[in-house]
Amino acid sequence: GGMISPGGIVQGADGDLYVDNPIADCILRFSPTGDFLDVYASGNGLDYPTGIVFGPDGRLYVASRGTNQILRFDGATGAFVDVFASGPALTDVSMLDFGPDGDLYVVNVFGSKNLVRFDGSTGEFLGVVVESYSGNATVGFDFSPSGELFVNRNYPDRLLRVNAVTDAIEESWAYSYEWGSVQGATFGPDGRLYIARHIARDVVAFDPA
């Protein structure tokens, strides 16, 4: 389908795979077996998409990195709906996901390196959840089955835990100079937290308890 340098991928409720295609400014759709189906979404100001996620409303939310916006597309047809959020907090977005609270969480790996939050219904900017410091980049996050937010950073490699009730941050829930540049984090169906180590070329698992 002309896929060039893909960054984000998500599976829809229909089982199809949706992939952002930054160079061509569009979202591609593939069957579960990898067959190209169509250009699912494009145009309407979509510029260098670098993150996609289906929202609780069934719509596809796309980070338009070239315009510092989050655009919404119809989940069934791919038709443009609206500009959900915009502003400087969305500079150079690389990842976004909805939390158990219904809000949209966004990481700016290439920009501020902060993890920020937007109201999941209105798109209103709610503030910085985890702030970067001294170039320490937030590179991934996910929510545990109990609702706690886990954030991983590199240089040096740290895994932070954000309390679901108090929003307090445990600065070094797990920590190592030898992890090998962590990249991304996701909880598996077994409840463990899995993190990819870019330089070490492996995946490590953590018990969230």
C-alpha positions in Angstrom: 0.0 0.0 0.0 3.0 2.4 -0.3 3.9 2.0 3.4 7.0 4.1 4.2 8.5 4.3 7.7 5.4 3.3 9.7 5.3 4.3 13.3 1.9 3.5 14.9 -0.2 0.4 14.5 -3.6 -0.5 16.1 -6.1 -3.3 15.6 -9.7 -2.3 15.2 -12.8 -3.9 16.5 -13.2 -5.4 13.0 -9.9 -7.2 13.4 -8.2 -5.2 10.7 -4.8 -3.5 11.3 -4.5 0.3 10.9 -1.0 1.7 10.3 0.1 5.3 10.1 2.1 6.2 7.0 3.9 9.5 7.9 5.7 10.1 4.6 2.5 9.8 2.6 0.3 11.6 5.2 -2.3 8.8 5.5 -3.5 5.8 7.5 -3.4 2.4 5.8 -5.6 -0.6 6.5 -4.6 -4.2 6.3 -6.4 -7.5 6.9 -5.5 -9.6 9.9 -3.3 -11.7 7.5 -1.4 -8.7 6.3 -3.1 -8.1 2.9 -3.4 -4.4 2.0 -7.0 -3.2 1.9 -7.1 0.5 1.3 -6.0 4.0 2.3 -8.3 4.3 5.3 -7.9 8.0 6.1 -6.1 11.0 4.6 -6.4 14.8 3.9 -8.2 17.3 6.1 -4.9 18.7 7.4 -3.4 15.3 8.3 0.3 16.0 8.2 3.0 13.4 9.2 0.8 11.1 11.4 2.9 9.5 14.1 0.4 7.9 16.5 -3.0 6.3 16.3 -5.6 4.8 18.7 -9.2 3.9 18.7 -11.1 5.9 21.3 -14.0 4.7 23.6 -16.3 6.3 21.1 -15.1 3.9 18.4 -13.4 6.8 16.4 -9.8 6.7 15.3 -7.6 9.4 16.9 -4.5 10.3 14.9 -1.6 12.5 16.0 -0.9 14.9 13.2 2.7 15.8 14.0 3.1 18.3 11.2 0.3 20.5 12.6 0.4 19.8 16.3 -3.1 18.4 16.4 -5.1 15.3 17.2 -7.6 14.6 14.4 -10.6 12.3 14.6 -11.9 10.0 11.9 -15.0 7.9 11.8 -14.2 4.4 13.0 -16.3 2.6 10.4 -15.7 4.7 7.2 -12.5 6.7 7.8 -14.3 9.9 7.1 -12.9 13.0 8.8 -14.8 14.1 11.9 -13.0 17.1 13.5 -9.8 18.4 15.1 -10.1 16.9 18.6 -7.2 18.8 20.2 -4.4 21.2 19.2 -1.7 23.4 20.6 1.9 23.5 21.7 1.4 20.5 24.1 1.1 18.4 21.0 4.4 19.3 19.4 6.1 16.3 17.9 3.8 13.6 19.3 4.9 10.0 19.0 2.4 8.0 21.0 -1.1 8.3 22.4 -3.6 6.2 24.3 -6.7 6.4 26.4 -6.5 5.7 30.1 -9.1 3.9 32.3 -10.3 7.4 33.3 -11.3 8.0 29.7 -8.7 10.8 29.2 -6.3 10.8 26.3 -2.6 10.5 27.2 0.1 11.7 24.8 3.9 11.4 24.7 6.1 13.9 23.0 9.3 11.9 22.5 10.6 14.2 19.7 9.4 17.4 21.4 9.1 18.3 25.1 9.6 14.6 26.1 6.7 15.0 28.5 3.6 12.8 29.1 0.5 15.1 28.9 -3.2 14.5 29.3 -6.3 15.8 27.5 -10.0 15.5 28.5 -11.3 12.4 26.6 -14.6 14.1 25.8 -13.8 17.7 25.1 -10.1 17.6 24.0 -9.3 20.2 26.7 -5.6 20.2 27.8 -5.4 19.0 31.4 -1.7 19.4 32.0 1.6 17.5 32.3 1.4 14.1 34.0 5.1 13.3 33.9 7.6 16.0 33.1 11.0 15.5 31.4 14.2 16.8 32.9 17.8 17.1 31.6 16.9 15.4 28.3 15.5 12.3 30.0 12.9 11.2 27.5 9.5 9.5 28.1 9.4 6.7 25.5 6.4 4.6 26.5 3.6 4.0 28.9 0.7 1.7 29.7 -1.9 1.2 32.4 -2.0 -1.8 34.7 -5.1 -3.9 35.2 -5.6 -2.0 38.5 -5.4 1.4 36.8 -1.9 2.5 37.8 0.1 4.3 35.1 3.6 3.0 34.3 6.0 5.2 32.4 9.4 4.3 31.0 12.2 6.7 30.2 15.7 6.4 28.9 19.0 8.0 29.4 19.2 6.7 32.1 16.6 4.0 31.9 13.9 4.3 34.5 10.5 2.8 35.0 8.1 5.1 36.9 4.8 4.2 38.6 2.0 6.8 39.0 -0.4 6.1 41.8 -4.0 5.8 40.4 -5.5 7.6 43.4 -3.0 10.3 44.4 -1.1 10.8 41.1 2.1 10.6 43.1 5.1 9.4 41.1 7.5 6.8 42.3 10.7 8.0 40.6 12.6 4.8 40.5 10.1 1.9 40.7 12.6 0.0 38.6 16.0 1.4 37.4 19.2 0.4 35.7 22.0 1.9 33.7 22.3 -1.4 31.9 18.8 -1.9 30.4 20.0 -0.9 27.0 17.8 2.0 26.0 14.2 1.0 26.8 11.6 1.6 24.0 7.9 1.2 24.7 5.9 -0.6 27.4 2.7 -2.7 27.4 0.9 -5.0 29.8 0.2 -8.5 28.6 -2.8 -10.7 29.3 -0.8 -12.3 32.1 -0.7 -9.0 34.0 3.0 -8.5 33.5 4.6 -5.4 32.1 6.8 -6.0 29.0 9.4 -3.5 27.9 11.6 -3.6 24.8 15.3 -2.9 25.1 16.6 -1.3 21.9 20.3 -1.8 22.4 20.1 -5.1 24.2 17.7 -6.4 21.5 15.4 -8.2 23.9 12.2 -7.9 25.8 12.1 -7.9 29.6 9.1 -8.6 31.9 8.2 -7.0 35.3 5.8 -8.1 38.0 3.7 -4.9 38.6 3.2 -5.8 42.3 
